Amino acid sequence: MTFDERCNLVLTFARTLFVNGQATDQTVAAAERLGRALGLRANVMARWGELQLQSDSNATPFVQVTADPTGVDMDRVASTMRAIEDVEAGRLAPDAAMKEISAISRAPPAPTWLFALAAAAGAVALSVIFGVSHFVPMVLIFVSAGASAVLRRAIARLSDNDFIQPFCAAILAGFIGALAVRYDLSTSLRLVAVCPCMVLVPGPHFLNAAIDLINGRIHLGAPRLFYAVLIVVAISTGLLLGLAFLGVSLPVDPPGRTVPLWQDVIAAGVAVACYSVFFSTPLNMLPWPVAVGMLAHALRWVALTVFGFGVAAGAMVACLVVGLILTPVSRRSHMPFAAIGFASVVSMIPGVYLFRMMSGLVQIAGGAETTLSLIQETISAAMTASIIILAMSLGLIIPKMIVDYLGNRSAQTKTMGAAEHVNSR
């Protein structure tokens, strides 16, 4: 291959990883390993909207390609990482590698029927975790989330805008939730409207943003965070607008009720499996996030119920365990850590607090009777959401950074030892 062809091959592999949810560190490291396997000394730099390859050639010092890290597809990431290993081992020729990565980047996501079923079942599982115990509200949540998923796929065929899909899906969920309230089929918690919107929250983008910010990649972490926040704003706006069609509001009340341990753990397992379907997890990788997610929820339940921890402290304890277990798993299986980590702790993401905070702000700005209680509950929801997100990010990322550091140091030691052995011979 020519020099330019090798550069393009490395950037194509890096782009496939970057736009499908792989963490920045793993993306850069994998791309540079591929470059070395191709005889190319180069550094890869990631920014929002582009990837740059800086080579040691004076003729072509920089090569760049557009890349927006807005997707999450674990099957594509795992397949790309395996292809890089095959190139390094000599099992895949560079010419064939370009065809391989082209096929991987076009691999279809989960079919619409499975995507809709996973959204419906995941929303019902979240409703169980938050305390819904009646059959009719569960049916409404199932129908609402499934219909919203079908609507998202239909809109995706018409527009590439990343915000229209969750906005329209949230409007539909809010409208169905308002109908449930109108016919006395929903409690004051409005979970018929809220739970279908919970499955829209972009958790992997929050976690990848936190990883980049902690590692000092402000130029990438800040846009990731802003992108995730904009999606939450689109979801919240759609939810409140759907409720407003029938004159229903979202009260700033406690977000749920305590459920038994067995119920919480089983529902968590279902939710994790459904989110894994969203992220196109290969079936052979599914047991890990499901098992770890159920363990995490059991630990969180014990921390909250037995030891009296707050919601943020309980989430941090659970996330620490998830980070310690899933970091080495993600390294070995090449799954994006942000995706499997988020799937394992999905019900701890404070989407419901964010929605109620937005509702409180709208009520205050709309001329509603601004009581001290409304202001307190709005501020409380905002602070609780922020603290939970921070606690979860630290709980997931600190173990990951420690395990990654030790793993990279061990790999460097082995490489140096092998080189010394070769030189001695």
NUMI-442592 format. One line per 2 residues: number of its first residue (from 1); for each residue x, y, z of N, C-alpha, C. Coordinates in steps of 0.2 Angstrom, whole numbers, plus 2048, in hexadecimal, padded with zeros to 3 digits. Layout:
BEGIN
NUM = X/Y/Z/X/Y/Z/X/Y/Z ~ ...
//
This chain:
BEGIN
1 = 804/7FA/800/800/800/800/804/806/800 ~ 802/80C/7FD/806/812/7FD/805/815/804
3 = 809/81A/805/809/81E/80B/802/821/80C ~ 7FF/824/807/7F8/827/808/7F3/821/80A
5 = 7F3/81C/806/7EF/816/808/7EF/814/80F ~ 7F5/813/811/7F6/811/818/7F3/816/81D
7 = 7F4/81C/81C/7F1/822/820/7E9/821/820 ~ 7E7/821/81A/7DF/820/819/7DD/81A/81D
9 = 7E0/814/81D/7DE/80E/820/7DE/80F/827 ~ 7E3/812/82A/7E3/813/831/7DE/818/833
11 = 7DC/81D/830/7D7/822/832/7D0/81F/831 ~ 7CF/81B/82C/7C9/817/82B/7C7/813/831
13 = 7CC/80F/833/7CB/80B/839/7CA/80F/83F ~ 7CE/815/840/7CD/819/846/7C6/81C/846
15 = 7C4/81E/840/7BD/822/83F/7B8/81D/841 ~ 7B8/817/83F/7B3/812/841/7B3/811/848
17 = 7B8/810/84C/7B8/810/853/7B5/816/856 ~ 7B7/81C/854/7B6/822/857/7AE/824/856
19 = 7AB/823/851/7A4/825/850/79F/81F/852 ~ 7A2/81A/855/79E/815/857/79E/813/85F
21 = 7A1/818/862/7A1/818/86A/7A7/816/86D ~ 7AD/814/86A/7B3/812/86D/7B6/818/871
23 = 7B9/817/877/7BC/81C/87A/7C2/81F/876 ~ 7C3/825/878/7C9/829/874/7CF/825/875
25 = 7D1/824/87B/7D8/820/87C/7D8/81A/878 ~ 7D3/816/878/7D3/80F/875/7D3/810/86D
27 = 7D0/816/86B/7D0/817/864/7D7/819/861 ~ 7DA/81E/865/7E0/820/863/7E6/81B/863
29 = 7E5/817/869/7EA/811/869/7EA/80C/864 ~ 7E4/80A/862/7E2/805/85D/7E5/808/856
31 = 7E3/80E/855/7E5/811/84E/7ED/811/84E ~ 7F0/813/853/7F7/813/853/7FB/80C/852
33 = 7F8/807/856/7FA/801/855/7F9/7FE/84E ~ 7F4/800/84B/7F3/7FE/844/7F8/801/83F
35 = 7F9/808/841/7FE/80B/83D/805/808/83D ~ 807/806/843/80E/803/844/80E/7FC/840
37 = 808/7F9/840/808/7F2/83D/809/7F3/835 ~ 807/7F9/833/807/7FB/82C/80E/7FE/82A
39 = 812/7FF/82F/819/802/82E/818/80A/82E ~ 813/80C/831/811/814/831/812/817/838
41 = 817/81B/839/818/81F/83F/813/825/83F ~ 80E/825/843/80A/82A/843/806/82B/84A
43 = 803/831/84B/7FF/832/851/7F8/834/84F ~ 7F3/832/852/7EC/833/851/7EA/838/856
45 = 7E6/83D/854/7E3/842/858/7DC/843/857 ~ 7D8/842/85C/7D1/842/85B/7CE/849/85E
47 = 7CA/84C/85A/7C6/852/85C/7BE/850/85A ~ 7BA/854/85C/7B3/854/85A/7B3/856/853
49 = 7B0/851/84F/7AF/852/848/7B5/850/843 ~ 7BB/84E/846/7C0/84C/842/7C5/848/845
51 = 7C9/844/841/7CF/840/844/7D4/842/840 ~ 7DA/844/843/7E0/846/83F/7E6/840/840
53 = 7E9/83F/83B/7EF/83B/83B/7F5/83F/839 ~ 7FA/83F/83E/800/843/83D/806/83E/83C
55 = 808/83E/836/80D/839/834/814/83C/834 ~ 819/837/834/820/83A/834/823/83B/82D
57 = 81E/83C/828/820/83E/821/81F/845/820 ~ 825/848/81D/824/84F/81C/820/851/816
59 = 81E/84C/812/81A/84D/80C/813/84E/80E ~ 811/849/813/80A/84A/815/80A/84A/81D
61 = 80B/84F/820/80B/84F/827/805/84E/82B ~ 7FF/850/828/7F9/84F/82B/7F4/84C/826
63 = 7F0/848/828/7EA/845/825/7E4/845/829 ~ 7DE/847/827/7D9/848/82C/7D2/845/828
65 = 7CE/843/82C/7C7/841/82A/7C2/843/82E ~ 7BC/844/82C/7B6/847/830/7B4/841/834
67 = 7B2/842/83A/7AF/83D/83F/7AB/840/844 ~ 7A5/83F/845/7A1/841/84B/79F/83B/84F
69 = 7A2/83B/855/7A1/835/85A/79A/835/85D ~ 795/834/859/78E/834/85B/78B/82E/85C
71 = 78E/828/85A/78B/822/85A/78D/81D/85F ~ 78A/818/860/78C/812/865/78A/80C/861
73 = 78F/808/85F/78E/801/85C/794/7FD/85E ~ 792/7F8/863/798/7F4/866/79A/7EF/861
75 = 795/7ED/85D/797/7E7/858/79C/7EA/853 ~ 79B/7F0/851/7A0/7F3/84C/7A7/7F4/84F
77 = 7A7/7F6/856/7AD/7F8/859/7B1/7F1/85A ~ 7AD/7EC/85D/7B1/7E6/85E/7B3/7E3/858
79 = 7B0/7E3/852/7B2/7E1/84C/7B8/7E4/849 ~ 7B8/7EB/84A/7BE/7EF/848/7C4/7ED/84C
81 = 7C3/7ED/853/7C9/7EB/857/7CC/7E4/855 ~ 7C8/7DF/853/7CA/7D9/851/7CE/7D9/84B
83 = 7CB/7DD/846/7CF/7DE/840/7D6/7E1/840 ~ 7D6/7E6/845/7DD/7E9/847/7E2/7E4/849
85 = 7DF/7DF/84E/7E3/7DA/850/7E5/7D5/84A ~ 7E1/7D4/846/7E2/7CF/840/7E8/7D3/83C
87 = 7E8/7D9/83B/7ED/7DC/837/7F3/7DC/83A ~ 7F3/7DD/841/7FA/7DD/844/7FD/7D6/844
89 = 7F8/7D1/845/7FB/7CA/845/7FC/7C7/83E ~ 7FB/7CB/838/7FC/7C9/832/7F7/7C5/82F
91 = 7F1/7C4/832/7EC/7C0/830/7E7/7C3/82B ~ 7E8/7CA/82B/7E4/7CE/826/7E9/7D3/822
93 = 7E9/7D2/81C/7ED/7D6/818/7EA/7DE/817 ~ 7EF/7E3/817/7EC/7EA/817/7E7/7EB/811
95 = 7E8/7E8/80B/7E3/7E9/806/7DC/7E6/808 ~ 7DC/7E0/80B/7D6/7DD/80D/7D3/7E1/813
97 = 7D7/7E4/817/7D5/7E8/81D/7D0/7ED/81B ~ 7D2/7F1/816/7CE/7F6/814/7C7/7F4/812
99 = 7C6/7EE/80E/7C0/7EB/80D/7BC/7E9/813 ~ 7C0/7E7/818/7BD/7E4/81E/7BA/7EA/822
101 = 7BE/7F0/823/7BB/7F5/827/7B6/7F9/823 ~ 7B5/7F8/81D/7B0/7FB/819/7A9/7F7/81B
103 = 7AA/7F1/81B/7A4/7EC/81D/7A2/7EE/824 ~ 7A7/7EE/828/7A5/7EF/830/7A2/7F6/831
105 = 7A4/7FB/82D/7A1/802/82E/79A/802/82C ~ 798/7FD/827/791/7FD/824/78D/7F8/828
107 = 78F/7F5/82D/78B/7EF/830/785/7F2/833 ~ 77F/7EF/832/779/7F2/834/778/7F2/83B
109 = 774/7F6/83E/773/7F6/846/76E/7F0/847 ~ 76B/7F0/84D/766/7EB/84E/760/7EC/84A
111 = 75C/7E7/848/756/7E8/844/751/7EC/848 ~ 74D/7F0/844/748/7F4/847/743/7F1/84C
113 = 741/7EB/84A/73D/7E7/84F/740/7E6/856 ~ 746/7E4/855/74A/7E2/85B/74C/7E8/85F
115 = 74D/7EE/85C/74F/7F4/85F/749/7F7/863 ~ 743/7F6/85F/73D/7F8/863/73B/7F4/869
117 = 73C/7ED/868/73A/7E9/86D/73F/7EA/873 ~ 745/7EB/872/74A/7ED/877/748/7F4/87B
119 = 746/7F9/877/744/7FF/87A/73E/7FE/87E ~ 739/7FA/87C/733/7F9/880/735/7F5/886
121 = 738/7F0/886/73A/7EC/88C/73E/7F0/890 ~ 743/7F4/88E/748/7F7/892/744/7FD/896
123 = 73F/800/893/73B/805/896/737/802/89C ~ 734/7FC/89A/730/7F9/89F/734/7F7/8A5
125 = 73A/7F4/8A4/73F/7F2/8A9/741/7F8/8AE ~ 742/7FE/8AA/744/804/8AE/73E/806/8B3
127 = 738/805/8B0/732/807/8B4/731/803/8BA ~ 733/7FC/8B9/733/7F8/8BF/738/7FA/8C4
129 = 73E/7FC/8C2/743/7FE/8C7/740/805/8CA ~ 73D/809/8C7/73A/80F/8CA/734/80E/8CE
131 = 731/808/8CE/72B/807/8D2/724/806/8CF ~ 724/805/8C8/71D/804/8C5/71C/7FC/8C7
133 = 716/7FB/8C9/714/7F4/8CB/70D/7F2/8C7 ~ 70A/7F6/8C4/704/7F5/8C1/705/7F3/8B9
135 = 700/7EE/8B7/701/7EC/8B0/700/7F1/8AB ~ 6FA/7F5/8AB/6F8/7F9/8A6/6FE/7FF/8A5
137 = 700/802/8AA/706/807/8A8/70C/803/8A5 ~ 70D/7FD/8A7/713/7FA/8A3/711/7F9/89C
139 = 70B/7F7/89A/709/7F6/893/70A/7FC/890 ~ 708/802/893/708/808/890/710/80A/88E
141 = 714/809/893/71B/80B/893/71E/806/88D ~ 71C/800/88D/71F/7FC/887/71D/7FE/881
143 = 716/800/880/714/802/879/717/809/877 ~ 718/80E/87C/71B/814/87B/722/814/879
145 = 726/810/87D/72D/80F/87B/72E/80C/875 ~ 72A/807/873/72B/803/86D/729/807/867
147 = 724/80B/868/722/810/862/727/815/861 ~ 729/818/867/72F/81D/866/735/81A/863
149 = 737/814/864/73C/811/860/73B/810/859 ~ 735/80E/857/734/80E/850/734/815/84D
151 = 731/81A/850/731/820/84E/738/823/84D ~ 73D/821/851/744/824/851/747/821/84B
153 = 746/81A/849/749/817/843/746/81A/83D ~ 73F/81C/83D/73C/81F/837/73F/826/836
155 = 740/82A/83B/743/830/83A/74A/830/838 ~ 74E/82B/83A/755/82A/838/756/829/831
157 = 751/826/82E/751/825/826/750/82C/823 ~ 74D/831/826/74B/837/823/750/83D/824
159 = 753/83C/82A/757/842/82C/75D/83F/830 ~ 763/842/82F/769/840/833/76A/845/839
161 = 765/849/83B/766/84D/841/765/849/847 ~ 76A/849/84C/76B/845/851/766/847/857
163 = 762/84D/856/75E/84F/85C/757/84E/85A ~ 755/84E/854/74E/84D/852/74B/846/854
165 = 74F/841/854/74D/83A/856/74B/83A/85D ~ 74F/83C/862/74D/83C/869/747/841/86A
167 = 747/846/867/742/84C/868/73B/849/866 ~ 73B/846/860/734/843/85E/732/83D/862
169 = 737/839/864/735/833/868/733/835/86F ~ 736/83B/872/734/83D/878/72D/840/878
171 = 72B/844/872/724/847/871/71F/841/872 ~ 721/83C/86E/71C/836/86E/71B/833/875
173 = 720/832/878/720/82F/87F/71C/834/884 ~ 71E/83A/883/71A/83F/887/713/83F/886
175 = 711/83F/880/70A/83F/87E/706/839/881 ~ 709/833/880/706/82D/883/706/82D/88A
177 = 70B/830/88D/70B/831/895/705/836/897 ~ 704/83B/893/6FF/840/894/6F8/83C/894
179 = 6F7/838/88F/6F1/834/88E/6F0/830/894 ~ 6F5/82D/897/6F5/828/89D/6F3/82C/8A3
181 = 6F5/832/8A3/6F3/837/8A9/6EC/839/8A8 ~ 6EA/83B/8A2/6E3/83D/8A1/6DE/837/8A3
183 = 6E0/831/8A2/6DB/82C/8A3/6DD/828/8AA ~ 6E1/82B/8AE/6E3/829/8B5/6E6/822/8B4
185 = 6EB/821/8AF/6EE/81B/8AF/6F6/81C/8B1 ~ 6F7/822/8B3/6FE/823/8B5/6FE/827/8BC
187 = 703/825/8C0/704/829/8C7/707/830/8C6 ~ 708/833/8CC/70B/839/8CB/712/839/8C9
189 = 715/833/8C9/71C/833/8C7/71D/834/8C0 ~ 717/833/8BC/717/833/8B5/71C/82F/8B1
191 = 71D/829/8B4/722/824/8B1/720/821/8AA ~ 719/822/8A9/717/820/8A2/71A/824/89D
193 = 71B/82A/89F/71E/82F/89A/726/82F/89B ~ 729/82E/8A1/730/82F/8A2/734/829/8A0
195 = 731/823/8A1/736/81D/8A0/737/81C/898 ~ 733/81D/894/735/81D/88D/73A/822/88B
197 = 73A/827/88E/73F/82D/88D/746/82B/890 ~ 746/827/895/74C/825/898/750/821/894
199 = 74E/81D/88F/752/819/88B/755/81D/885 ~ 753/823/885/756/828/880/75C/82C/883
201 = 75E/82B/889/763/82F/88C/76A/82D/88A ~ 76E/831/887/775/82F/884/77A/82E/889
203 = 779/828/88D/77E/827/892/785/826/890 ~ 787/822/88A/78E/821/888/791/828/886
205 = 78D/82C/884/791/833/882/793/837/888 ~ 78E/836/88E/790/839/894/797/836/897
207 = 797/830/896/79D/82C/899/7A3/82D/895 ~ 7A3/82D/88E/7A8/82F/88A/7AB/836/88B
209 = 7A6/83A/88C/7A8/841/88D/7AC/842/894 ~ 7A9/83F/899/7AD/83F/89F/7B4/83C/89F
211 = 7B5/836/89B/7BB/833/89A/7C0/838/897 ~ 7BE/83C/892/7C2/840/88E/7C4/846/893
213 = 7BF/849/896/7C0/84F/89B/7C5/84D/8A0 ~ 7C4/847/8A3/7C9/845/8A8/7D0/844/8A6
215 = 7D1/842/89F/7D7/841/89C/7DA/847/899 ~ 7D6/84D/89A/7D9/853/898/7D7/855/890
217 = 7D3/851/88D/7D1/852/886/7CB/857/886 ~ 7CC/85D/888/7C7/862/889/7C4/863/882
219 = 7C8/863/87D/7C5/865/876/7C1/85F/873 ~ 7C1/859/876/7BC/854/874/7B7/853/87A
221 = 7B9/853/880/7B4/851/885/7AF/857/886 ~ 7B0/85D/885/7AB/862/885/7A6/862/880
223 = 7A8/861/87A/7A3/860/874/79F/859/876 ~ 7A2/854/878/79E/84E/87A/799/84F/87F
225 = 79B/853/884/796/854/889/790/859/887 ~ 792/85E/883/78D/862/880/788/85F/87C
227 = 78B/85A/878/786/856/874/781/852/878 ~ 784/84F/87D/780/84B/881/77A/84F/885
229 = 77C/855/887/778/859/88A/772/85C/885 ~ 774/85D/87F/76F/85F/87A/76A/85A/879
231 = 76C/854/879/768/84E/878/763/84E/87E ~ 765/84F/884/761/84F/88A/75C/855/889
233 = 75E/85A/887/75A/860/886/754/85E/881 ~ 756/85B/87C/751/859/877/74C/855/879
235 = 74E/850/87D/74A/84B/880/745/84E/885 ~ 748/852/889/744/856/88E/73F/85A/88B
237 = 741/85E/886/73C/862/883/737/85E/87F ~ 738/859/87C/733/855/879/72E/852/87E
239 = 731/84F/884/72D/84D/889/728/852/88C ~ 72A/858/88D/726/85D/890/721/85F/88B
241 = 723/860/885/71E/862/87F/719/85D/87E ~ 71B/856/87E/716/851/87E/711/851/883
243 = 713/852/889/70F/852/88F/70A/859/88F ~ 70D/85E/88C/709/865/88C/703/864/887
245 = 704/860/882/6FE/85F/87D/6F8/85E/880 ~ 6F8/85B/886/6F1/859/88A/6F1/85D/890
247 = 6F5/862/891/6F5/866/897/6F8/862/89D ~ 6FD/85E/89C/700/85A/8A2/707/85C/8A3
249 = 709/85D/8A9/710/85F/8AB/713/859/8AE ~ 71A/85A/8AF/71E/855/8B2/720/858/8B9
251 = 71D/855/8BE/71E/858/8C5/725/856/8C7 ~ 728/85B/8CB/72E/85A/8CE/72E/857/8D5
253 = 72D/850/8D4/72C/84C/8DA/731/847/8DA ~ 731/843/8E0/736/83D/8E0/736/839/8DA
255 = 73B/836/8D7/73B/833/8D1/739/82B/8D1 ~ 738/828/8D7/736/821/8D7/735/81F/8DE
257 = 733/818/8DE/732/815/8E5/737/80F/8E5 ~ 738/80D/8EC/73D/807/8ED/739/801/8EB
259 = 73D/7FC/8E8/73A/7F6/8E6/73F/7F0/8E9 ~ 73C/7EA/8EA/740/7E5/8ED/746/7E3/8E9
261 = 74B/7E0/8EC/752/7DF/8E9/751/7DB/8E3 ~ 74D/7D5/8E4/74D/7D1/8DE/74A/7D4/8D8
263 = 745/7D8/8D9/742/7DC/8D4/746/7E1/8D0 ~ 74A/7E4/8D4/74F/7E9/8D2/754/7E6/8CD
265 = 757/7E0/8D0/75C/7DD/8CC/75A/7DA/8C6 ~ 754/7D6/8C6/751/7D3/8C0/750/7D9/8BA
267 = 74D/7DE/8BD/74B/7E4/8B8/751/7E7/8B5 ~ 756/7E7/8B9/75D/7EA/8B7/760/7E6/8B2
269 = 760/7DF/8B3/762/7DB/8AE/75F/7DB/8A7 ~ 758/7DC/8A7/754/7DD/8A1/756/7E4/89E
271 = 757/7E9/8A2/759/7F0/89F/760/7F0/89C ~ 764/7EC/89F/76B/7EC/89C/76B/7E8/896
273 = 768/7E3/895/767/7DF/88F/764/7E3/88A ~ 75F/7E7/88B/75C/7EB/886/760/7F1/884
275 = 764/7F4/888/769/7F9/886/76E/7F6/882 ~ 770/7F0/884/776/7ED/880/773/7EC/878
277 = 76D/7EA/877/76A/7EA/871/76A/7F0/86D ~ 769/7F6/871/769/7FD/86E/770/7FE/86B
279 = 775/7FB/86E/77C/7FC/86C/77F/7F7/868 ~ 77B/7F2/866/77D/7ED/861/782/7E9/864
281 = 781/7E7/86A/786/7E2/86D/786/7DB/86A ~ 78C/7D8/868/78B/7D1/866/789/7CD/86C
283 = 785/7C8/86A/782/7C3/86F/787/7C0/873 ~ 78D/7BE/871/792/7BB/875/794/7C0/87B
285 = 793/7C6/87A/796/7CB/87F/790/7CD/884 ~ 78A/7CB/882/785/7CE/886/785/7CC/88E
287 = 787/7C6/88F/787/7C4/897/78B/7C8/89B ~ 790/7CB/899/794/7CF/89E/791/7D5/8A0
289 = 78E/7DA/89C/78B/7E0/89E/784/7DE/8A2 ~ 781/7D9/8A0/77B/7D7/8A4/77D/7D4/8AB
291 = 781/7D0/8AC/783/7CD/8B2/786/7D3/8B7 ~ 78A/7D7/8B4/78D/7DC/8B8/788/7E2/8BA
293 = 784/7E3/8B5/77E/7E8/8B6/77A/7E5/8BC ~ 778/7DF/8BC/774/7DC/8C1/777/7DD/8C8
295 = 77E/7DB/8C8/782/7DC/8CE/782/7E3/8D1 ~ 783/7E8/8CC/784/7EF/8CE/77D/7F1/8D1
297 = 777/7EF/8CE/771/7F1/8D1/770/7EE/8D8 ~ 772/7E8/8D9/771/7E5/8DF/776/7E9/8E5
299 = 77C/7EB/8E3/780/7EF/8E7/77D/7F5/8E9 ~ 77A/7F9/8E4/777/7FF/8E4/771/7FE/8E9
301 = 76D/7F9/8E8/767/7F8/8EC/769/7F7/8F4 ~ 76E/7F3/8F5/771/7F2/8FC/773/7F9/8FF
303 = 777/7FD/8FB/77A/803/8FD/774/808/8FF ~ 76F/808/8FB/76A/80D/8FC/765/80A/902
305 = 763/804/902/75E/802/906/761/7FF/90D ~ 767/7FC/90D/76A/7F9/913/76E/7FE/917
307 = 772/801/913/777/806/916/775/80D/916 ~ 770/80F/913/76D/815/913/771/81A/90F
309 = 775/818/90A/779/81D/905/774/821/901 ~ 776/827/8FF/772/82B/8FA/773/828/8F3
311 = 76F/82B/8EF/76E/828/8E8/775/829/8E4 ~ 778/82E/8E6/77F/82F/8E2/784/82B/8E5
313 = 784/82A/8EC/789/825/8EF/788/81E/8EC ~ 781/81C/8EC/780/815/8EA/782/814/8E3
315 = 781/819/8DF/782/818/8D8/78A/818/8D7 ~ 78E/81C/8DB/795/81B/8DA/798/815/8DC
317 = 795/812/8E2/797/80B/8E4/796/806/8DF ~ 790/806/8DC/78F/801/8D6/793/802/8D0
319 = 794/809/8CE/799/80A/8C9/7A0/808/8CA ~ 7A2/809/8D0/7A9/807/8D1/7AA/7FF/8D0
321 = 7A5/7FB/8D2/7A5/7F4/8D1/7A5/7F3/8C9 ~ 7A0/7F6/8C6/7A0/7F5/8BE/7A6/7F7/8BB
323 = 7A9/7FD/8BD/7B0/7FF/8BA/7B5/7FA/8BB ~ 7B6/7F7/8C1/7BB/7F2/8C2/7BA/7EC/8BE
325 = 7B4/7E9/8BD/7B3/7E3/8BA/7B3/7E4/8B2 ~ 7B0/7E9/8B0/7AF/7EA/8A8/7B5/7ED/8A5
327 = 7B9/7F0/8A8/7BF/7F3/8A5/7C3/7EE/8A2 ~ 7C5/7E9/8A6/7C9/7E3/8A2/7C5/7DF/89D
329 = 7BF/7DF/89E/7BA/7DB/899/7BA/7DF/893 ~ 7B9/7E6/893/7B9/7EA/88D/7C0/7EA/889
331 = 7C5/7E9/88D/7CC/7E9/88A/7CD/7E3/886 ~ 7CB/7DD/889/7CC/7D7/886/7C7/7D5/880
333 = 7C1/7D8/881/7BC/7D6/87C/7BB/7DC/877 ~ 7BE/7E2/878/7BE/7E7/873/7B7/7EB/873
335 = 7B3/7EA/878/7AD/7EE/879/7AE/7F5/87B ~ 7AB/7FA/879/7AB/801/87B/7A9/801/883
337 = 7AE/803/887/7AC/803/88E/7A6/808/890 ~ 7A6/80D/88C/7A0/812/88E/799/80F/88C
339 = 799/80A/887/793/807/886/791/802/88B ~ 795/7FD/88C/794/7F8/891/793/7FB/898
341 = 797/800/899/797/803/8A0/790/806/8A1 ~ 78E/80A/89C/787/80D/89D/782/808/89D
343 = 782/803/899/77D/7FE/898/77C/7FB/89F ~ 782/7FA/8A3/782/7F6/8A9/77E/7FA/8AF
345 = 77F/801/8AE/77C/805/8B3/777/80A/8B1 ~ 773/807/8AC/76E/80C/8A8/769/80F/8AD
347 = 766/80B/8B1/761/80F/8B5/763/814/8BB ~ 76A/814/8BB/76D/819/8C0/76E/820/8BD
349 = 76E/820/8B6/76F/826/8B3/769/82B/8B5 ~ 76A/831/8B7/764/835/8BA/760/838/8B5
351 = 75E/835/8AF/75A/838/8AA/753/83B/8AD ~ 750/837/8B2/74A/839/8B5/74B/840/8B9
353 = 751/841/8BC/752/847/8C0/753/84D/8BB ~ 756/84B/8B5/757/851/8B0/750/853/8AD
355 = 74C/84E/8AC/745/850/8A9/741/854/8AE ~ 742/852/8B4/73E/856/8B9/741/85D/8BB
357 = 748/85D/8BA/74B/864/8BB/748/868/8B5 ~ 748/866/8AF/746/86A/8A9/73E/86C/8AA
359 = 73A/867/8AD/733/869/8AE/733/86E/8B3 ~ 737/86E/8B8/737/873/8BD/739/87A/8BB
361 = 73E/87A/8B6/740/880/8B3/73A/883/8AF ~ 737/87F/8AB/732/881/8A6/72C/884/8AB
363 = 72A/880/8B0/725/883/8B4/726/88A/8B7 ~ 72D/88B/8B9/72F/891/8BC/72F/896/8B7
365 = 731/895/8B1/732/89A/8AC/72B/89B/8A8 ~ 726/896/8A9/720/897/8A6/71B/89B/8AA
367 = 71C/89E/8AF/718/8A2/8B3/714/89E/8B8 ~ 716/897/8BA/712/893/8BF/713/896/8C6
369 = 70F/894/8CA/710/897/8D1/717/895/8D4 ~ 71C/899/8D4/722/897/8D6/723/897/8DE
371 = 722/891/8E0/722/88F/8E7/729/88E/8E9 ~ 72B/88E/8F0/731/88C/8F2/732/885/8F1
373 = 72D/881/8F2/72E/87A/8F1/730/878/8E9 ~ 72D/87C/8E4/72E/87A/8DD/736/87C/8DC
375 = 738/882/8DF/73F/884/8DE/744/87F/8E1 ~ 742/87D/8E7/746/878/8EB/747/871/8E7
377 = 741/86F/8E4/741/868/8E1/745/869/8DA ~ 744/86F/8D7/748/86F/8D0/74F/870/8D2
379 = 751/873/8D6/759/874/8D8/75B/86D/8DA ~ 757/869/8DE/759/863/8E1/75A/85E/8DB
381 = 755/85E/8D6/756/859/8D1/75C/85B/8CD ~ 75D/861/8CC/763/863/8C8/76A/861/8CB
383 = 76A/862/8D2/770/860/8D5/771/859/8D6 ~ 76B/855/8D7/76C/84E/8D8/76E/84B/8D1
385 = 76B/84D/8CC/76D/84B/8C5/775/84C/8C4 ~ 777/852/8C5/77E/854/8C4/783/84F/8C9
387 = 781/84E/8CF/785/84B/8D4/785/843/8D2 ~ 77F/841/8CF/77F/83A/8CD/783/838/8C7
389 = 783/83D/8C2/787/83C/8BC/78F/83C/8BE ~ 790/841/8C3/797/842/8C5/79A/83B/8C8
391 = 795/839/8CD/797/833/8D1/798/82D/8CC ~ 793/82C/8C8/794/826/8C3/79A/827/8BE
393 = 79B/82D/8BC/7A1/82E/8B8/7A7/82C/8BB ~ 7A8/82E/8C2/7AE/82D/8C5/7AE/825/8C7
395 = 7A8/823/8C9/7A8/81B/8CB/7AA/817/8C5 ~ 7A8/819/8BF/7AA/815/8B9/7B1/816/8B6
397 = 7B3/81C/8B7/7B9/81E/8B3/7BF/81D/8B7 ~ 7BF/81E/8BE/7C5/81D/8C2/7C8/816/8C2
399 = 7C3/811/8C3/7C6/80A/8C2/7C9/809/8BB ~ 7C5/80C/8B6/7C7/80B/8AF/7CE/80E/8AE
401 = 7D0/814/8B0/7D6/817/8B0/7DC/813/8B3 ~ 7DA/810/8B9/7DF/80C/8BD/7E1/806/8B9
403 = 7DB/802/8B7/7DC/7FC/8B3/7E0/7FD/8AD ~ 7DE/802/8A9/7E1/804/8A3/7E8/805/8A4
405 = 7EA/809/8A9/7F1/80B/8AA/7F5/804/8AC ~ 7F2/800/8B0/7F6/7FA/8B2/7F7/7F5/8AC
407 = 7F1/7F5/8A8/7F1/7F1/8A2/7F6/7F3/89C ~ 7F6/7FA/89B/7FB/7FD/896/802/7FC/899
409 = 803/7FD/89F/80A/7FC/8A2/80D/7F5/8A1 ~ 808/7F0/8A3/80A/7E9/8A2/80B/7E7/89B
411 = 807/7EA/896/809/7E9/88F/80F/7EC/88D ~ 811/7F2/88F/817/7F5/88D/81D/7F1/890
413 = 81C/7EE/896/822/7EA/899/823/7E4/895 ~ 81D/7E1/893/81E/7DA/88F/821/7DC/888
415 = 81F/7E2/885/822/7E4/87E/82A/7E5/87F ~ 82C/7E8/884/833/7EA/885/837/7E3/887
417 = 834/7DF/88B/837/7D9/88C/838/7D4/886 ~ 833/7D4/882/834/7D1/87B/839/7D4/877
419 = 839/7DA/877/83E/7DE/873/846/7DC/875 ~ 846/7DC/87C/84D/7DB/87F/84F/7D4/87D
421 = 84A/7CF/87D/84B/7C8/87C/84E/7C7/875 ~ 84A/7CB/870/84C/7CA/869/853/7CD/868
423 = 855/7D3/86B/85B/7D6/86B/861/7D1/86D ~ 85F/7CE/873/864/7CA/876/866/7C4/872
425 = 861/7C2/86E/862/7BC/869/866/7BE/863
//
